[in-house]
Amino acid sequence: MSGFSSGVARAHVRKDDTVLVRRGRDRGKTGKVLTVLLKTGQVFVEKLNLVKRHTKPNPQNKQGGIIEKEGPIALSNVMLVCPKCNKAARSGKKVLASGGRVRVCKNCGETIDRG
């Protein structure tokens, strides 16, 4: 049996990471990750893949109208940007002496995770 038994993918990016969009109409743009949806394999990136929503007036939005908000992008279409070398890079895992795991940049070898 192949694939994940739980149906939940593992993500190479996390919230607050900077990513480069590799496919779609926002190709080549970078932005900060707002949300990662593991179940659907999607990510929301700040000010990218903007979609228009027509909304009725409600308690949060008294006026209603057309609102622009971020739409989902497939996880496979974004690439992590290394904070050290400032290039889009694949990430690997490294086991520390303490037993913890950190992500490392495949280009420069520096750790990506904070802490």
Residue frames relative to the residue before (quaternion, step in Angstrom):
aa qw qx qy qz dx dy dz
M 1.0000 0.0000 0.0000 0.0000 0.00 0.00 0.00
S 0.1621 -0.8088 0.5607 0.0721 3.58 -0.73 1.02
G 0.6823 0.4839 -0.3552 0.4174 3.55 -1.27 0.32
F 0.6347 -0.5188 0.4132 0.3966 3.52 -1.34 -0.10
S 0.4488 -0.7027 0.4807 0.2717 3.55 -0.89 0.88
S 0.7150 0.4509 -0.2660 0.4635 3.58 1.05 -0.72
G 0.4574 -0.6960 0.4445 0.3299 3.60 1.21 -0.27
V 0.6022 0.5391 -0.3567 0.4685 3.59 1.28 0.23
A 0.3374 -0.7592 0.5265 0.1804 3.56 -0.74 1.09
R 0.4081 -0.6543 0.5642 0.2952 3.55 -1.30 0.33
A 0.3008 -0.7780 0.5291 0.1556 3.56 -0.95 0.86
H 0.3600 -0.7182 0.5548 0.2166 3.56 -1.10 0.75
V 0.7132 0.3411 -0.2411 0.5630 3.57 1.31 -0.06
R 0.2026 -0.7641 0.6022 0.1112 3.54 -1.27 0.51
K 0.6923 -0.4375 0.3577 0.4487 3.54 -1.32 0.15
D 0.8198 0.2210 -0.2250 0.4780 3.57 -1.12 0.88
D 0.4687 0.6256 -0.4782 0.4004 3.64 1.20 0.22
T 0.3734 -0.6694 0.5816 0.2725 3.56 -1.25 0.41
V 0.0481 -0.8158 0.5762 -0.0101 3.58 -0.83 1.00
L 0.3263 -0.6943 0.6086 0.2028 3.52 -1.34 0.47
V 0.3371 -0.7291 0.5592 0.2052 3.59 -0.86 0.97
R 0.2227 -0.8225 0.5168 0.0822 3.58 -0.70 1.12
R 0.7811 0.1932 -0.1109 0.5833 3.61 1.19 -0.40
G 0.6976 0.4860 -0.3464 0.3964 3.55 -1.28 0.38
R 0.7399 -0.4429 0.2808 0.4214 3.53 -1.31 -0.03
D 0.6971 0.4236 -0.2686 0.5124 3.61 1.22 -0.37
R 0.2027 0.8206 -0.5066 0.1700 3.57 1.23 0.53
G 0.7989 0.2886 -0.2286 0.4757 3.58 -0.94 0.95
K 0.6189 0.5394 -0.3529 0.4488 3.60 1.23 -0.20
T 0.2523 -0.7571 0.5823 0.1552 3.54 -1.21 0.57
G 0.0843 0.7942 -0.5985 0.0631 3.54 -1.20 0.52
K 0.5565 -0.6065 0.4647 0.3264 3.53 -1.36 0.22
V 0.4594 -0.6843 0.4980 0.2697 3.57 -0.96 0.90
L 0.2561 -0.7706 0.5697 0.1264 3.56 -0.85 1.05
T 0.8004 -0.0406 0.0939 0.5907 3.57 0.88 -1.02
V 0.1516 -0.7475 0.6374 0.1090 3.56 -1.17 0.66
L 0.1505 -0.7796 0.6044 0.0648 3.57 -0.76 1.09
L 0.2483 -0.8176 0.5027 0.1310 3.59 -0.12 1.27
K 0.6310 0.5680 -0.3418 0.4030 3.57 0.99 -0.79
T 0.7699 0.3129 -0.1688 0.5300 3.58 1.01 -0.82
G 0.4217 -0.7231 0.4582 0.2989 3.61 1.25 -0.14
Q 0.5400 0.6132 -0.3990 0.4161 3.55 1.03 0.82
V 0.1794 -0.7649 0.6129 0.0845 3.52 -1.30 0.46
F 0.2545 -0.7320 0.6105 0.1633 3.58 -1.15 0.69
V 0.1204 -0.8041 0.5817 0.0234 3.58 -0.72 1.11
E 0.5634 -0.6473 0.4126 0.3057 3.56 -0.92 1.01
K 0.8717 -0.0031 -0.0610 0.4863 3.57 -0.87 1.13
L 0.6201 0.4901 -0.3734 0.4856 3.60 1.11 0.64
N 0.8175 0.1606 -0.1826 0.5221 3.55 -1.20 0.71
L 0.1278 0.8261 -0.5330 0.1306 3.56 0.88 0.99
V 0.0844 -0.7754 0.6254 0.0224 3.54 -1.00 0.95
K 0.3894 -0.7133 0.5322 0.2374 3.58 -1.16 0.60
R 0.1054 -0.7811 0.6146 0.0314 3.52 -0.98 0.94
H 0.2726 -0.7403 0.5920 0.1649 3.56 -0.85 0.97
T 0.0274 -0.8376 0.5444 -0.0359 3.57 -0.50 1.18
K 0.4304 -0.6568 0.5572 0.2699 3.51 -1.22 0.65
P 0.5971 -0.5334 0.4290 0.4182 3.59 -1.17 0.36
N 0.0569 0.7819 -0.6173 0.0666 3.57 -1.03 0.88
P 0.7338 -0.4306 0.2578 0.4579 3.65 -1.15 0.14
Q 0.6779 0.4674 -0.3070 0.4773 3.62 1.03 -0.66
N 0.7830 0.1832 -0.0678 0.5906 3.56 1.00 -0.89
K 0.2615 -0.8247 0.4821 0.1380 3.59 0.04 1.31
Q 0.7398 0.4499 -0.2376 0.4403 3.56 0.96 -0.88
G 0.2975 -0.7412 0.5452 0.2546 3.60 0.96 -0.79
G 0.3832 0.7317 -0.5174 0.2239 3.57 -1.21 -0.38
I 0.6719 -0.4683 0.3808 0.4292 3.54 -1.28 -0.44
I 0.0843 -0.8022 0.5911 -0.0026 3.56 -0.68 1.15
E 0.2577 -0.7435 0.5952 0.1629 3.59 -1.01 0.84
K 0.1129 0.7822 -0.6074 0.0808 3.55 -0.89 0.94
E 0.6404 -0.5517 0.3792 0.3764 3.54 -1.29 0.39
G 0.2455 -0.7457 0.6022 0.1449 3.53 -1.11 0.78
P 0.6130 -0.5780 0.3854 0.3763 3.59 -1.20 0.35
I 0.1598 -0.7353 0.6512 0.0993 3.54 -1.26 0.62
A 0.5143 -0.6450 0.4604 0.3279 3.59 -0.95 0.80
L 0.5732 -0.6154 0.4247 0.3352 3.57 -1.01 0.83
S 0.6480 0.5350 -0.3210 0.4368 3.58 1.06 -0.72
N 0.6891 0.4904 -0.2775 0.4557 3.59 1.22 -0.36
V 0.6808 0.4118 -0.3089 0.5211 3.59 1.23 0.22
M 0.1697 -0.7755 0.6032 0.0778 3.55 -1.17 0.66
L 0.5124 -0.6678 0.4619 0.2795 3.54 -0.95 0.96
V 0.2371 -0.7381 0.6138 0.1491 3.58 -1.05 0.83
C 0.4027 -0.7252 0.5106 0.2263 3.57 -0.72 1.14
P 0.4154 -0.7268 0.4829 0.2571 3.63 -0.77 0.94
K 0.6487 0.5269 -0.3218 0.4450 3.61 1.18 -0.48
C 0.8009 0.2621 -0.1367 0.5208 3.61 0.68 -1.09
N 0.3439 -0.7904 0.4497 0.2340 3.60 1.35 -0.09
K 0.5502 0.5609 -0.4145 0.4591 3.57 1.08 0.82
A 0.5331 -0.5794 0.4928 0.3704 3.55 -1.22 0.48
A 0.0768 0.8170 -0.5602 0.1130 3.57 -0.73 1.04
R 0.4872 -0.5923 0.5377 0.3504 3.49 -1.30 0.39
S 0.2708 -0.7598 0.5646 0.1751 3.55 -1.14 0.50
G 0.1785 -0.7601 0.6168 0.0999 3.52 -1.21 0.67
K 0.4366 -0.6674 0.5260 0.2955 3.55 -1.28 0.07
K 0.0858 -0.7685 0.6331 0.0345 3.53 -1.17 0.73
V 0.3021 -0.7464 0.5663 0.1758 3.57 -0.90 0.95
L 0.3338 -0.7544 0.5374 0.1749 3.55 -0.79 1.06
A 0.6605 -0.5004 0.3787 0.4122 3.58 -1.30 0.30
S 0.6533 0.5202 -0.3063 0.4569 3.58 1.13 -0.65
G 0.5917 -0.5906 0.3598 0.4142 3.59 1.28 -0.16
G 0.5766 0.5929 -0.3792 0.4150 3.59 1.25 -0.22
R 0.3472 -0.7195 0.5602 0.2190 3.54 -1.28 0.30
V 0.0602 -0.7728 0.6305 0.0396 3.56 -1.13 0.70
R 0.4537 -0.6426 0.5353 0.3078 3.54 -1.26 0.42
V 0.1122 -0.7878 0.6027 0.0590 3.58 -1.03 0.78
C 0.4996 -0.6394 0.5018 0.2995 3.55 -1.19 0.68
K 0.4081 -0.7219 0.5058 0.2377 3.60 -0.87 0.93
N 0.6205 0.5422 -0.3511 0.4446 3.62 1.22 -0.37
C 0.8374 0.2008 -0.0637 0.5043 3.57 0.59 -1.18
G 0.4663 -0.7119 0.4226 0.3117 3.61 1.21 -0.27
E 0.5093 0.6545 -0.4192 0.3694 3.62 1.27 -0.02
T 0.5216 -0.6195 0.4756 0.3433 3.56 -1.19 0.52
I 0.3659 -0.7437 0.5292 0.1818 3.55 -1.04 0.86
D 0.6548 0.5485 -0.3134 0.4151 3.56 1.01 -0.84
R 0.4133 -0.6719 0.5596 0.2541 3.50 -1.22 0.66
G 0.8201 0.2434 -0.1751 0.4874 3.56 -0.85 0.96
